[in-house]
Amino acid sequence: MSFIELNNIVKVFKDPQRGTDMLAIDHIDLSVEKKELVCLLGPSGCGKSTLLNMIAGFEKPTSGEVKVDGKLITGPGADRGMVFQQPNLMPWLPVWDNVAFALKLKGLSKKDRQAAAQPFIEAVKLNGFENHLPGELSGGMAQRVGIARALLQNPAVVLMDEPFAALDAQTKLDMQEELVTIWQRYSSTIVFVTHSVDEALILGTQVVVMTHRPGKIRETIAIDLDRPRDITSTGFNDIKRHVLDLIRQESNLAKQDA
């Protein structure tokens, strides 16, 4: 039994105003083993984020089931941490209090929250910024706060929905390297949504390439390359050419369907 299981997932979005249904995901089966870093890659509208939201418990499949560690997912839970494209920080709270916000809701004291937040602040290399407000942080630093906040809850699974998409190229590379370090340090299981082929190949132990809508799995590719990944290497670029070819084929099929 895999750690995360998506079994025969179908998702239909209903439009009551127009009286129409849209098939977004069409019979997907996906398995993720513990401590993997799996990247979901595919064209816009193929259902990547919808699948992620089903694992998080924010969305429910029309049919099929999602399980984490053998347990059926029926809603959000502390065993799954989410990192969004925007970190959604509380602008009036300092970094340490944003990281420990879940503990604030549980009524823990300021001293206990600060003590709990500090190791994760250090893990994302924000030492010295504990008392800064979000408005004083760069985009990359704010996203680090979001990652630390997710890790503090010690989730079994970390779900990441294009968290680096809005960052500049150099910051994105830095954050990708940092994420791999964190993943290795905490032995996390991560499911990561991206539109970037390079990002998927830099990060993933597996890359799941999806079709155009309705989303299906076109191919699952195991990435057995040394870390840190060398994007100029022959092995990296052989896989990249293959993935780009799959995406190009899907783009042409989408145009034909349109």
N, C-alpha and C positions, 0 to 999 in steps of 0.2 A: 504493500500500500504506500503510495506517494504521500508526501507531506501536504501538498496542496493538490486537490483534484477538482477539475471541472469536467463534469460528465454530461455529454449530450446537451450542451447549452444552446438554447434558442431564445432570442430576445426580439419581441415585436413591440414597436412603439405605436400606440394608437393616437390618432388625431381626430377627436370627436367633433371638432368644428367642421372639418372637411369630410368626415365619415370614411377616412382611409386608414389603412394599416401599413406600417413600414417594417419589413423584415431587416433588422440590423445585424443579427448574428444567427448563423445557420448551422446548427448541429456541430458545435465545437467540443472536442475532447482535448484536455491539456493536463499534464502532470508535471509537478515541480518537486524535486527532491529537497530535503533539508539542506541548508547552507549553500544552496545555489543562488546565482544572480542571473535571473532570466529577463531578457529584454524583449518586449513586444514591439514589433516594427511593422509599419504598413501605411498605406495612404490615409489621408484624412477621411473620417467617416466610416472606417472599416470596423470600428467597435473595440479598439484597444482600450480606451478609457472606460468604456462600458464594462468590459471584462474586469478591469481593475476595481471598478466600483462594486461589482458583484462580490469579489473577494473581500472587499472592505465591508460589505453588508449595506451599502448605500442604495444599491439597485438589487432587484430580484429578477431571476430569469423567468421568462414566460413558461419555459419547461426546462427540465434538467436540474442538476443539483451541484452546489459548490461545497466542498469540504476542506477544512484545515485541521490537520492532525486527527483525522477521522471524525470530526464533529461537523454536522451540517450547519452551514452559515444561514442564519435567518435575520441577522441585523448586525450593526456595528458592535465591536467588542474591543477590550483593552489588549487582546492578544494580537491585534493588527494595528500597526501605526501607519499613518498616511502623511506623505509629504507632497504638497501641491505645487503647481507651477508658480504660484505666488505664495510666499510664506505665511500671509495672513496673521501678522503679529499684532499684539495689542500696543498701539502707539504710545500709550501712557505708562507702560510698564518697562522697566529696564530689562536688559538681556537675560539676567539670571531668573527673573520672575516670569518672563515669557517661556523660558525653557521649562520651568517648574509649574506651569499654569495648572496642569492636571492635579498637582498636589495641593495647590491653592483651593481648588474646588472641593478637595477632600478635607480641608480644614487644618492642614499641617501648619505649624508655626513658621515664621519667617526664617528662623535659624535652621530648622530642619529642611526647609525648601532650598535654602542657599547651599547647604551641605550636600543635598542630593543632586543639585544642578551642576555643581562645580566640576565633577569628573567628566561630564558630557560637554561642558563648555571647553574644557581642556582637550577633549577628544577631537573637537572640530576647530581647534586652534584659535579660540577667541579669548585666550587669557589676556587680561587687561581691559577687556571691553564689557565686563560683567555689569557695570552700572550705566552703560550707554543706553540711550533710547533708540528705538528702531529708526527714527528719522536721522540719526547720526551715523548710520551704517551704510556701507555700499550694498549693492544688490547681492553680491556673492556672500557677504557677511550675514545679511538677513536670511539668506537661504540656509546658511550653516546653523543659524538659530533654529530654523524649522526642523532640520535634521536632528539636532540635539534634543529638541522637544519630543520628537517621535521616539528616539532611542531611550530617553529617560523612563518611559513606561515599560521598558524591557519587553517589547512585543515579540511574539514568535515570528511574525512576518512584517516586513517594512514594504509598503506600497508607495511607489514614486511615479507621479504623473507629470512627465516632462519638467522636472524641477529646475533644469539648467537652461531651458529654451530662451529665456529673456536675457541671459548673460552675454557679455562680450566674449570673443573667441578665446582670449588668454585666460580669463576667469573661468570659463567653461572647462578648459583643459585642466586647470588647477583643481576645480571641484570634482572632476571625474577621477583624478588621481587620489584625491582625499576620500572620495566615496569608496574606492577599492580598498584603501588602507583601513577604513572604518569597518567595512564588510569582513575583511580578514581578521581584524582585531576582535570583533564581537561575534564572529561566526553566524552572522545574520542570514536569514532567507529573504531575498529581495526580489520583487517583481517590479520592473522599471519600464515605463512607456516612453518611447521616443520616436521622432520622425527622422533622426539622423543615423545613417548607416555607420559612419565612423564611430559615433558614440556607442551604438549597440555593440560593435566589435571590440571597442576599447574596454567596455565594462563586462560584457556577458560571458557566463559559462555556457549559456545557450541563447540563441537568437531565434525567436518565433516570428516568421514572416507571414503576415496575413494578406488575404486577398482584398480586392475592392469590395464594396458593399453588395450583397450581404456578406459580412465577414466570416471567413472560414480560415483554417490554417493551411497555408500553401506549402510551407516546409519548416521543419525545426532543425536548426543547424547547431551542432556542438562545436564550441570554439576552444580548441586545445592549443593555445598559443601561450608562450611564456609571458609572465608579467614582470615589469610593466610592458604593455603592448607597444611594439614598434610599428607605427603606422606606415613606415617606408619599407617594411620587410616584404619579401616575396610571398610568404605565407599569408600575411594580413591582406595584401592586395589581391591574391587569388580568391580569397573568400569574399572580399569586397566586390570584385567583378561579378561573382556568382550572384550575390544578393542584389546588386544593382540590375542585373539581367532579369531576376524574378520581378523586381519592382517595375521595370520597364514593360515587361509582359502584362502585368496587372494594369498598368496605366493604359496600355493599348486596348485591353479587354474592356476597361471602364468606358473608354471613348466609343467602342463599338456598341456597348449596351445603351449608351446615351443616345 
